[in-house]
Amino acid sequence: MKQNKCFSSWKYKLKQMDLYVALFAFNVLLIRYSECGAKTNIYDVRDDVTIREGKQTFFSCTVEHFDSNRHVVRWLDDNLQILSKADRFDIDGAVVNDGGDFRSTFTISDVRRTDARSYTCQVYDVINNEEVSVSKPIQLYVLEIPNERYPICDKSSIFEEGVPVEITCLSEKTDPKAKLTWSKNGEELTSNINEGTNNDEQVQTYTFTPTSSDDEASFHCSLKTEADVSLQRNCTLHHIRVRFKPKVTVMGETSFVGKESVFICHITASNPPVDTYKWTTHPFIPSYRYQAGDHTFRLFKPELSDNGTRISCSATNSVGKTFNSTIINVKERSIQPILPTTGTQTDPNGNRQSGTEKSLSYIVFISIGVVLCLLIIMLIPIFYIQCCKNSWDFLGREIVQPDVYFEPKDRILPQLPEGDENVRWMRSIGVQVPQDAELAYIYHEIRENQRSGSSNSSCTRL
């Protein structure tokens, strides 16, 4: 009986232990299942980026179920680790929601052409030293800008007329390709343009044959690029010089027998200036009959036999020689008879007019002019007397007589007895002034030496 009870107790305990083991195994499996269900993933990865050279750009990715105790986010460039805050690179990150998702950002400042490649976001387990997850590659495309020293134009700006030349404009070879445009005096050139490359440079040439009209012209090369539509640069060939032969014109008038004729060798343009001039005639005219200078040819006494003679002037500079000629046209001199002034003449309108009538009209005009002059001379004194004989007072009223009129009443009165030492004398005068004017006292001071030699003086009111 006792043995059965012990066996039953052990059996119960064994069942209880099996239950604990089963619960433990279940918990382990549950934990493993939970870990497998919370797998770390990368999402929200930025698409490919196209950016202009010199600008700033960034890449980003978001990590799901990120464990900061064991996970780190790294940015890889062609499978090479990129260090944080190295040179122009910066990596930053933060948790973005309650679920523990982590967002990482990789920034490149001052983008360069060498940065054009693919980049990936990687989650790394630092405990197990293994890669947990990696994003799709993100491609960076860099729009290249030609170096600031471009465009470059030819330095040579001296050409010779009639000799084909080629002027060149250079730009740096970039992606996208720069656009070069030639223009002349502000007008775009579309023909005779050739494009090519030379090592690391893009070349555009313009071919033309210079003429004298191209002298002092300016050629401009303009650079534009799709990488920056606001960018435009220029280089210029300022005022090119075209060397050409002299442009000669011989000028002369109709010649008359026995009357000196002058012919002029006119240079309309020459670059460089003319060095020498030369005159020739065909048929030949003896040298004693003319005088030839640099610009002038003087034929002293043309003859009828000179009619049709060709006179040529040639001018030479360092580029070459050109000439021009004219034909002498000699005519007989016509002698016009001198007609008497009283005869019938023709006016510019073709009307016949008598010389006697013209003389009479001249005499009438001259007589009228003389009478007018004498009349003016006679009227001048009359006008002067009429205007100046009267005067005006201070109120602007006319006074028919002079402002002050002295009446001849000057006399010496007898001495007034005032003692033995002094004797007073009196003097009176008459003065005419306007009646209604405000009169002031007029004093006349008399100084005289008395017998006593006293210098006393007195004043008498008039």
C-alpha positions, 0 to 999 in steps of 0.5 A: 500500500505504502509503495503504491502511494510513493509511486503515485507521488513521483508520477505526479511530480514527473508530470508537473516537471514535464509541464514546466519544461513544455511551458519553457519550450513554448516561451522560447519558441514564442520569443524566437517567433517574435524576433523573426516577425520583427525583421529590420527593413529599409524603406522610403529611399530617395530616387536618383538625384540630378544636381548642378556642379557646385550645389548641395544635395542629400540622400535619405533612407528610413529603417524599420525596427531599428535597434540603436543598441546593436544597429548602425546605418552606414552610407556606402559609395561603390561598396566603400564605407563613407565616414561621417563628417569627412571633408564635404560629407555629413551623415545624420539621423534620428527616430521619426515615429513611436514605432522606433523607425530611424531616418538617416540623411547623407549630405554632400556640400559643394558637389563635384564632378567626381561625386557622380556615382551610386550610393547605398544605405546599409543597416549593420549589426555591430554585435554579430558583425553582419549586414542586416539590410541594404537599400537599392543604389541611388545614382547621383548625376552631376551637371558640369559647368565649364571652368570660369576661364572659358570661353577663350577666343583667338588672340590674333586679330590682324588679317589680310584681305583676300586670304581665308582665315579661321577664328577659334572659340574654346570651351571645356568639355563638359556633360552636358555639352556647352553651346558656343555661338559666334556673332559679328557686330552683334549679329549671329553667324550661322554659316561656315561654323565648324565644331570639334574637340581637342583633348579636354576642350570643345572647339568651335571655328568660324571661317571667312575671307576678310575684306576691307569692309571687315576692318574694325569689325568685332567678333563675339563668342558666347557660351551657354549651358543647359546645366545653368540657363542663367549662365552666359559668358563671352569672349571678344576679338575687338576691332580686328584689323584687315590689311588691304591694298589702296582703294584708288579713284582718279578725278578730273573735269573736262579740259579746254585747249590752252587752259591748265587741267588738274587731275587728282589721285584720291585714296578712299582707303588704305591699310597700311598707308600708301608708300608710293604714287605713280602717274602714267599716260597713254599715249605718252605725253612729254614730261615738260607738258605736265607736273606730277605729284603724289596726289595731283597731275597738272597738264599745263596746256591741253591740246586737241591731240590729247583728247582720249589720252588715258591718265592712270594713277597707281598707289602702293603699300606693303600689301600690294599695288592698285591703280585707276585711270580716267580719259582726257576730254579736250574741247575748244574754248568758246569766247562770249562777246561782251554786250553793251549794258543798254542792250536787250538782256535775258533774265534767269526766267528767260524774259527779255529785259532792256538795259535802259529800263534796268538802269532807270529802276536802279536810279529810282531806288537809289533816290528813294533811299537818299531821301529817306536818309535825309529825312531821318537825319532832319528828324533826329534833332527835332525829336531830341529837342521835343523830348528833352526840353521839358523836365519832370519833378520828383512826383513824376509831373512835368515842369515846363521851366528849369527846376531851379531858376536864379533871378539876377537880384544879387546885390550888397546891402548896407552894413548893419550896425552890430558893433565896432568889431563885426559888420553883417552883410546881406545877399539875396537871390530868387529861386523858382520851385514847384508851388505845391511841393513841400518846401524846405529851408534854404540856407546860404552861408557867407564867410567873410573876413571883417576888419577885426580879422574875425572868422565868425560867420552867419547864415541868412534864411531866404 
